[in-house]
Amino acid sequence: MMTIFPETSQTIILPYEREELLYKIEQLTDSEDFYFQGVIDADGFSLQELANKQANYAPIIKGKIEDTRRGCLLFLDYKLLQSSRIMIGSWLFGLSFIFFLLFTAHQYSLYTVIILLLLPLHSLVAHILFRKEVKRIKRLFNKKLFE
Protein backbone atom coordinates (compact mmCIF):
# COMPACT_ATOMS: atom_id res chain seq x y z
CA MET A 1 0.00 0.00 0.00
CA MET A 2 1.26 3.44 -0.86
CA THR A 3 1.41 5.91 2.01
CA ILE A 4 1.29 9.69 1.70
CA PHE A 5 4.90 10.12 2.76
CA PRO A 6 7.34 7.56 1.39
CA GLU A 7 9.69 5.72 3.71
CA THR A 8 11.62 2.48 3.70
CA SER A 9 13.82 0.46 6.01
CA GLN A 10 16.81 -1.83 5.80
CA THR A 11 18.52 -4.24 8.20
CA ILE A 12 22.22 -4.99 7.82
CA ILE A 13 24.09 -7.74 9.68
CA LEU A 14 27.64 -6.56 10.30
CA PRO A 15 30.73 -8.35 11.61
CA TYR A 16 31.81 -5.17 13.43
CA GLU A 17 31.52 -4.47 17.13
CA ARG A 18 29.40 -1.47 18.13
CA GLU A 19 32.42 0.79 18.77
CA GLU A 20 34.00 -0.05 15.41
CA LEU A 21 30.72 0.59 13.60
CA LEU A 22 30.25 3.92 15.36
CA TYR A 23 33.81 4.86 14.41
CA LYS A 24 33.11 4.04 10.74
CA ILE A 25 29.92 6.09 10.82
CA GLU A 26 31.76 9.00 12.44
CA GLN A 27 34.26 8.83 9.57
CA LEU A 28 31.39 9.49 7.18
CA THR A 29 30.78 12.80 8.92
CA ASP A 30 34.23 13.86 10.19
CA SER A 31 36.78 12.91 7.55
CA GLU A 32 38.19 15.29 4.94
CA ASP A 33 35.85 14.04 2.24
CA PHE A 34 32.78 13.63 4.43
CA TYR A 35 29.47 12.79 2.82
CA PHE A 36 26.94 13.08 5.61
CA GLN A 37 26.03 15.35 8.49
CA GLY A 38 24.05 14.49 11.56
CA VAL A 39 23.98 13.28 15.13
CA ILE A 40 25.67 10.11 16.37
CA ASP A 41 25.28 8.65 19.86
CA ALA A 42 25.91 5.27 21.51
CA ASP A 43 22.53 3.76 20.53
CA GLY A 44 22.21 5.05 17.01
CA PHE A 45 22.42 7.99 14.66
CA SER A 46 20.53 10.32 12.39
CA LEU A 47 22.27 11.36 9.17
CA GLN A 48 21.50 13.22 6.00
CA GLU A 49 23.59 13.63 2.90
CA LEU A 50 25.49 16.82 2.27
CA ALA A 51 24.23 17.81 -1.15
CA ASN A 52 25.68 20.25 -3.64
CA LYS A 53 22.34 20.41 -5.38
CA GLN A 54 18.79 20.81 -4.21
CA ALA A 55 17.47 17.37 -3.32
CA ASN A 56 13.82 17.67 -2.29
CA TYR A 57 13.36 13.94 -1.98
CA ALA A 58 16.64 13.06 -0.26
CA PRO A 59 16.10 10.87 2.79
CA ILE A 60 17.22 11.26 6.35
CA ILE A 61 18.77 8.04 7.67
CA LYS A 62 17.87 7.03 11.21
CA GLY A 63 19.92 4.11 12.44
CA LYS A 64 19.72 1.93 15.52
CA ILE A 65 22.48 -0.47 16.53
CA GLU A 66 21.94 -3.74 18.40
CA ASP A 67 24.77 -5.98 19.57
CA THR A 68 24.91 -9.67 18.69
CA ARG A 69 27.38 -12.40 19.58
CA ARG A 70 29.26 -12.06 16.29
CA GLY A 71 28.94 -8.36 15.57
CA CYS A 72 25.92 -6.15 15.43
CA LEU A 73 22.66 -5.47 13.64
CA LEU A 74 22.12 -2.11 12.00
CA PHE A 75 18.49 -1.10 11.55
CA LEU A 76 18.13 1.77 9.09
CA ASP A 77 15.00 3.82 8.44
CA TYR A 78 14.95 6.15 5.45
CA LYS A 79 12.39 8.94 5.75
CA LEU A 80 11.71 12.21 4.00
CA LEU A 81 13.05 15.38 5.51
CA GLN A 82 10.49 17.46 7.39
CA SER A 83 10.60 20.23 4.79
CA SER A 84 9.80 17.71 2.05
CA ARG A 85 6.90 16.35 4.08
CA ILE A 86 5.53 19.87 4.45
CA MET A 87 5.90 20.49 0.70
CA ILE A 88 4.11 17.25 -0.25
CA GLY A 89 1.40 17.83 2.35
CA SER A 90 0.83 21.38 1.12
CA TRP A 91 0.47 20.24 -2.49
CA LEU A 92 -1.91 17.45 -1.54
CA PHE A 93 -3.99 19.76 0.65
CA GLY A 94 -4.10 22.44 -2.06
CA LEU A 95 -5.11 20.01 -4.80
CA SER A 96 -7.72 18.39 -2.53
CA PHE A 97 -9.16 21.79 -1.63
CA ILE A 98 -9.42 22.86 -5.28
CA PHE A 99 -11.06 19.53 -6.16
CA PHE A 100 -13.53 19.96 -3.28
CA LEU A 101 -14.42 23.49 -4.43
CA LEU A 102 -14.95 22.41 -8.04
CA PHE A 103 -16.88 19.29 -7.04
CA THR A 104 -19.23 21.07 -4.61
CA ALA A 105 -19.87 23.83 -7.14
CA HIS A 106 -21.00 21.09 -9.55
CA GLN A 107 -18.34 22.09 -11.99
CA TYR A 108 -17.82 18.59 -13.36
CA SER A 109 -15.47 19.83 -15.97
CA LEU A 110 -12.18 18.75 -17.36
CA TYR A 111 -10.47 20.70 -14.56
CA THR A 112 -12.15 18.57 -11.91
CA VAL A 113 -10.98 15.39 -13.61
CA ILE A 114 -7.45 16.77 -14.03
CA ILE A 115 -7.25 17.69 -10.33
CA LEU A 116 -8.57 14.26 -9.37
CA LEU A 117 -5.86 12.61 -11.49
CA LEU A 118 -3.13 14.88 -10.12
CA LEU A 119 -3.70 13.76 -6.52
CA PRO A 120 -2.43 10.16 -6.90
CA LEU A 121 0.00 11.19 -9.63
CA HIS A 122 1.70 13.64 -7.27
CA SER A 123 2.11 10.94 -4.62
CA LEU A 124 3.38 8.46 -7.19
CA VAL A 125 6.03 10.88 -8.45
CA ALA A 126 7.12 11.62 -4.86
CA HIS A 127 7.50 7.89 -4.15
CA ILE A 128 9.46 7.26 -7.35
CA LEU A 129 11.86 10.15 -6.74
CA PHE A 130 12.28 9.15 -3.08
CA ARG A 131 13.12 5.55 -4.05
CA LYS A 132 15.65 6.81 -6.58
CA GLU A 133 17.36 8.95 -3.92
CA VAL A 134 17.27 6.12 -1.35
CA LYS A 135 18.89 3.75 -3.83
CA ARG A 136 21.70 6.24 -4.46
CA ILE A 137 22.18 6.95 -0.73
CA LYS A 138 22.20 3.21 0.11
CA ARG A 139 24.96 2.60 -2.44
CA LEU A 140 27.04 5.48 -1.07
CA PHE A 141 26.43 4.57 2.59
CA ASN A 142 27.17 0.85 2.09
CA LYS A 143 30.24 1.57 -0.02
CA LYS A 144 31.71 3.85 2.63
CA LEU A 145 30.67 1.56 5.48
CA PHE A 146 32.39 -1.50 4.01
CA GLU A 147 35.62 0.20 2.89
Secondary structure, 3 states (H helix, E strand, C coil): CCCCCCEEEEEEEECCCHHHHHHHHHHHHHCCCCCEEEEECCCEEEEEECCCCCCCCCEEEEEEEEEECCEEEEEEEEEECHHHHHHHHHHHHHHHHHHHHHHHCCCCCHHHHHHHHHHHHHHHHHHHHHHHHHHHHHHHHHHHHCC
